Amino acid sequence: MQNDFLLIRSYGSGNALARVQSDPLVSGLKDLNQSAEKLIYAPGAAITIEQPKYLLVSYDDTDALLNAQEIKRQMGCKIICLGSDIYNLDRYVAIAEIADLFVMPTLLHKEILQSAVWVDVIVVPESVDSIALPQGTSELPVQRTNQICWFGYPESFDKAFKYIFNKAVDRSRIPRSQFGFITSSNVTEGIPHIPFHENTFYEVTRNYSHTLLSHFVFDGHINSYAKSPNKLITSLVRGMVPLVSKTKHYEEIMRHYNLESLMFANGHDLVELLRNLDAERDHNTFDIAAISNDLQMTYSPQNNAHIFLNAIG
């Protein structure tokens, strides 16, 4: 049976983009009664498919891109490339030789990419990361204990936080034991560290009332400035109060939900936020539960699939 949309991917849900972009898009298309399937295969393995109308592939999946190039040569289907980070425009320009359309997560991503490629670029927001949702039927509410977590790739800390975090913690006089870093390795001294895994994130975050997130551009790279707000959305959906940098995509969401007082533009602002931390007050003041419910509807697979279908006509 021919599918209108077929996603091919050589990696699993351990990849964040799989969880917030390609998997939700396919499931959302199915929910909208579209003919959509995905083929997850081991890198280097031979794959056999029937000709789809659209072949979906992620920009960071080199093996799948090579397969997509050959499938297009043989079958003539159209290729839709799901993009995200813009570390190197040369990669996207090379992909544009085979792609018929790019899908980017924000308008800023689109503007940057569209300036360099000659095929159309559309915007489809990322969906809520499944790590923020209960695994199965177990509901684990966040415990309001004034514990603060940071999560992400280790290199993200250096790119966006290294110049202010340690001094802000020292000046705020908050014990380092009050923080937890959920990441694959230790990134700064004296902070409790919890290895990140998509299957345990929901459980290990139950003791954290707040998250601390930053997209400052300390690496001087446009990609750090253009980062999507998926970690902020994850934090709010999980029920944690976010303390976040006053940067473009965080600010848009924070202002939408009247959370501006929780943003910091510099280390001095962060010190004040840390000194005034109050889990019970913050959860009641900002109604994080209502925001979580609204985000789950706004960034649902069905909503984003609907945006996608409208954009491709």
Phi and psi in degrees as a GROMACS rama.xvg file:
@    title "Ramachandran Plot"
@    xaxis  label "Phi"
@    yaxis  label "Psi"
@TYPE xy
-77.1646  138.569  GLN-2
-102.449  142.887  ASN-3
-68.2236  -39.6883  ASP-4
-126.55  126.662  PHE-5
-130.116  120.907  LEU-6
-94.2499  128.706  LEU-7
-113.768  136.271  ILE-8
-151.119  138.087  ARG-9
-102.911  14.9594  SER-10
-141.386  166.119  TYR-11
-99.9259  -158.54  GLY-12
-79.1559  -0.568798  SER-13
-65.919  -20.5405  GLY-14
-82.3951  125.824  ASN-15
-59.7903  -37.1104  ALA-16
-65.4395  -30.1184  LEU-17
-62.1417  -39.8435  ALA-18
-76.6579  -34.476  ARG-19
-102.247  -10.21  VAL-20
-127.667  -71.2797  GLN-21
-73.138  -45.723  SER-22
-62.7694  -47.7462  ASP-23
-62.2982  -34.1952  PRO-24
-64.4325  -44.6282  LEU-25
-65.1469  -44.6132  VAL-26
-65.9585  -37.1038  SER-27
-65.3813  -39.856  GLY-28
-62.6907  -40.7503  LEU-29
-62.4338  -42.312  LYS-30
-62.0346  -26.3167  ASP-31
-93.3303  17.6924  LEU-32
64.142  29.8248  ASN-33
-90.2229  152.61  GLN-34
-81.731  100.977  SER-35
-143.082  134.476  ALA-36
-141.696  167.213  GLU-37
-131.809  147.063  LYS-38
-121.746  108.966  LEU-39
-100.57  124.342  ILE-40
-137.087  163.764  TYR-41
-76.9067  139.097  ALA-42
-53.4459  132.926  PRO-43
88.5595  -11.2541  GLY-44
-75.1126  147.493  ALA-45
-73.4094  140.339  ALA-46
-125.591  146.878  ILE-47
-127.803  127.371  THR-48
-138.082  161.702  ILE-49
-88.9768  154.633  GLU-50
-63.373  119.293  GLN-51
-90.4162  167.477  PRO-52
-75.3877  -45.1107  LYS-53
-126.455  132.081  TYR-54
-103.84  120.665  LEU-55
-98.6219  135.102  LEU-56
-149.603  145.787  VAL-57
-88.7571  146.502  SER-58
-63.9773  -26.3383  TYR-59
-92.8593  4.57982  ASP-60
-104.285  85.3967  ASP-61
-60.212  -42.5951  THR-62
-63.0624  -44.3266  ASP-63
-66.5604  -35.6551  ALA-64
-63.354  -40.3957  LEU-65
-64.5157  -41.0677  LEU-66
-64.4669  -40.8777  ASN-67
-62.2016  -39.856  ALA-68
-59.4702  -43.6061  GLN-69
-71.0285  -39.6818  GLU-70
-63.0878  -41.0897  ILE-71
-64.8866  -40.3699  LYS-72
-61.4769  -38.8815  ARG-73
-83.4196  -37.3436  GLN-74
-110.854  -20.7561  MET-75
77.9646  15.6386  GLY-76
-74.722  163.956  CYS-77
-88.3426  144.772  LYS-78
-109.849  126.039  ILE-79
-109.491  120.416  ILE-80
-99.9425  124.863  CYS-81
-88.3502  115.113  LEU-82
-108.127  168.318  GLY-83
-157.078  -102.132  SER-84
-58.9064  141.612  ASP-85
-116.468  74.5529  ILE-86
-78.2824  -31.3826  TYR-87
-150.018  111.61  ASN-88
-66.3313  -24.9453  LEU-89
-57.5126  -36.9798  ASP-90
-63.4329  -45.3314  ARG-91
-65.6518  -39.1535  TYR-92
-62.8114  -38.5288  VAL-93
-66.3219  -42.1316  ALA-94
-63.7331  -32.3449  ILE-95
-62.211  -16.2394  ALA-96
-66.8425  -25.6626  GLU-97
-115.964  -23.1442  ILE-98
-79.2126  144.574  ALA-99
-99.6128  -14.2112  ASP-100
-162.743  142.802  LEU-101
-111.54  144.371  PHE-102
-116.655  120.731  VAL-103
-119.065  155.145  MET-104
-80.5568  -19.6611  PRO-105
-141.296  164.548  THR-106
-63.1566  -36.9602  LEU-107
-64.2532  -43.1114  LEU-108
-56.2512  -44.1053  HIS-109
-61.7915  -46.0799  LYS-110
-61.4286  -41.7477  GLU-111
-65.3828  -47.7138  ILE-112
-70.1001  -41.3639  LEU-113
-62.9522  -23.9396  GLN-114
-68.6013  -17.5491  SER-115
-114.001  -19.3996  ALA-116
-114.643  159.714  VAL-117
-105.018  6.03445  TRP-118
-107.459  162.419  VAL-119
-68.4005  150.148  ASP-120
-126.45  128.891  VAL-121
-117.595  164.653  ILE-122
-112.217  124.784  VAL-123
-133.614  116.852  VAL-124
-59.9331  156.652  PRO-125
-74.4167  149.276  GLU-126
-85.7692  169.496  SER-127
-61.5237  131.591  VAL-128
-68.7549  130.894  ASP-129
-61.9169  -17.6044  SER-130
-66.2456  -19.6872  ILE-131
-85.8813  -2.85563  ALA-132
-110.99  155.102  LEU-133
-58.3332  142.089  PRO-134
-88.1779  112.305  GLN-135
76.3277  -129.013  GLY-136
-110.145  3.09996  THR-137
-79.0146  123.167  SER-138
-101.786  120.311  GLU-139
-120.188  97.0956  LEU-140
-66.221  151.55  PRO-141
-69.1007  133.369  VAL-142
-84.0823  128.21  GLN-143
-86.92  83.3916  ARG-144
-121.668  14.6775  THR-145
60.1717  27.895  ASN-146
-91.8981  141.935  GLN-147
-122.844  131.019  ILE-148
-119.482  148.937  CYS-149
-118.477  139.293  TRP-150
-141.27  152.426  PHE-151
149.672  -177.674  GLY-152
-68.7044  144.934  TYR-153
-54.2064  -39.6134  PRO-154
-67.1133  -20.8742  GLU-155
-66.4297  -30.2874  SER-156
-63.3071  -47.1694  PHE-157
-65.1843  -37.2242  ASP-158
-67.9417  -30.6736  LYS-159
-131.46  -2.61719  ALA-160
-140.023  -18.0554  PHE-161
-61.074  -27.7751  LYS-162
-80.5498  -15.1516  TYR-163
-125.106  -23.5098  ILE-164
-60.7295  -56.9046  PHE-165
-61.6808  -43.7594  ASN-166
-67.7819  -37.1361  LYS-167
-64.5639  -40.4574  ALA-168
-64.5876  -44.4611  VAL-169
-60.9262  -45.1187  ASP-170
-71.5921  -29.5881  ARG-171
-76.9454  -18.7685  SER-172
63.4122  25.21  ARG-173
-81.5255  132.198  ILE-174
-60.5403  139.143  PRO-175
-64.4135  -22.4594  ARG-176
-67.7179  -13.4155  SER-177
-80.021  -10.7336  GLN-178
-101.995  159.425  PHE-179
-145.148  132.811  GLY-180
-105.685  118.003  PHE-181
-100.311  99.5787  ILE-182
-160.914  174.914  THR-183
-82.6432  -9.19482  SER-184
-158.073  165.13  SER-185
-70.6899  131.946  ASN-186
-116.064  -15.1754  VAL-187
-153.836  153.93  THR-188
-76.1898  146.528  GLU-189
80.9291  3.30592  GLY-190
-106.001  129.104  ILE-191
-56.3278  138.812  PRO-192
-120.23  134.881  HIS-193
-126.214  123.211  ILE-194
-59.7852  138.995  PRO-195
-83.3567  134.875  PHE-196
-149.252  137.35  HIS-197
-61.8949  -26.1978  GLU-198
-84.3242  -12.3186  ASN-199
-116.056  -8.85616  THR-200
-55.9918  -44.9729  PHE-201
-59.905  -42.1844  TYR-202
-71.9856  -44.9879  GLU-203
-72.9962  -16.106  VAL-204
-89.4313  2.52944  THR-205
-66.1769  -23.4528  ARG-206
-91.8287  4.48385  ASN-207
-108.132  123.802  TYR-208
-87.6283  -24.1981  SER-209
-132.018  154.378  HIS-210
-117.259  154.808  THR-211
-124.894  113.933  LEU-212
-130.949  146.11  LEU-213
-144.068  139.131  SER-214
-123.035  30.3146  HIS-215
-60.577  152.56  PHE-216
-99.6606  61.4095  VAL-217
-72.7209  -16.714  PHE-218
-91.395  -1.62809  ASP-219
66.8592  21.4187  GLY-220
-108.862  138.819  HIS-221
-58.9249  -29.4376  ILE-222
-65.0753  -35.4548  ASN-223
-65.9158  -36.59  SER-224
-69.3879  -36.2537  TYR-225
-88.2037  0.190996  ALA-226
-49.3398  139.275  LYS-227
-73.474  163.021  SER-228
-89.0607  25.9962  PRO-229
-62.3849  -33.1678  ASN-230
-70.4597  -33.0033  LYS-231
-66.1514  -44.3245  LEU-232
-62.2071  -42.7114  ILE-233
-57.7261  -44.6559  THR-234
-61.4128  -47.6101  SER-235
-68.0646  -41.9495  LEU-236
-63.7597  -36.3136  VAL-237
-72.0528  -14.069  ARG-238
97.3755  16.6354  GLY-239
-99.7151  144.95  MET-240
-78.6952  124.984  VAL-241
-92.5517  131.568  PRO-242
-106.455  112.596  LEU-243
-133.436  155.483  VAL-244
-65.9671  148.417  SER-245
-83.1225  75.299  LYS-246
-124.576  161.146  THR-247
-45.9048  -62.9866  LYS-248
-77.6382  -24.3892  HIS-249
-70.4537  -43.7608  TYR-250
-61.7399  -37.7197  GLU-251
-59.027  -45.043  GLU-252
-74.2379  -41.1968  ILE-253
-60.9641  -41.4648  MET-254
-68.1096  -38.3693  ARG-255
-58.5339  -36.6149  HIS-256
-103.073  16.6448  TYR-257
56.8283  44.1271  ASN-258
-109.485  20.8171  LEU-259
-57.6951  -30.8231  GLU-260
-69.2127  -8.29642  SER-261
-99.3517  8.16225  LEU-262
-97.3685  150.364  MET-263
-127.821  134.169  PHE-264
-96.5217  -12.9877  ALA-265
-162.736  179.246  ASN-266
-62.0056  -36.9772  GLY-267
-61.3445  -43.5233  HIS-268
-60.9197  -41.6495  ASP-269
-63.8783  -39.9363  LEU-270
-57.2323  -45.2859  VAL-271
-64.2487  -40.6316  GLU-272
-62.2039  -43.3568  LEU-273
-66.7072  -39.618  LEU-274
-65.5594  -29.8654  ARG-275
-100.034  16.3427  ASN-276
-61.084  132.378  LEU-277
-153.119  102.741  ASP-278
-60.5614  -49.8296  ALA-279
-62.8266  -46.7098  GLU-280
-61.1294  -45.7586  ARG-281
-65.0475  -41.7001  ASP-282
-64.9907  -39.6307  HIS-283
-72.4786  -38.9332  ASN-284
-65.795  -42.7085  THR-285
-100.251  -3.0766  PHE-286
49.172  61.8563  ASP-287
-61.5248  -32.9741  ILE-288
-62.1715  -42.6032  ALA-289
-66.8378  -39.0883  ALA-290
-63.9635  -41.8271  ILE-291
-57.9615  -46.5228  SER-292
-62.8054  -41.1381  ASN-293
-66.3755  -40.702  ASP-294
-64.6432  -38.2736  LEU-295
-65.0974  -31.3829  GLN-296
-78.2767  -44.0358  MET-297
-64.5276  -41.1663  THR-298
-108.864  35.0755  TYR-299
-75.1484  156.075  SER-300
-55.3295  -39.1316  PRO-301
-65.6711  -44.9655  GLN-302
-60.9474  -45.5804  ASN-303
-69.5903  -34.2727  ASN-304
-65.9673  -35.7394  ALA-305
-65.1096  -43.3188  HIS-306
-59.3056  -44.3381  ILE-307
-58.7311  -49.4585  PHE-308
-63.533  -40.6608  LEU-309
-63.7516  -37.7379  ASN-310
-71.2459  -33.3664  ALA-311
-89.5956  -2.84657  ILE-312
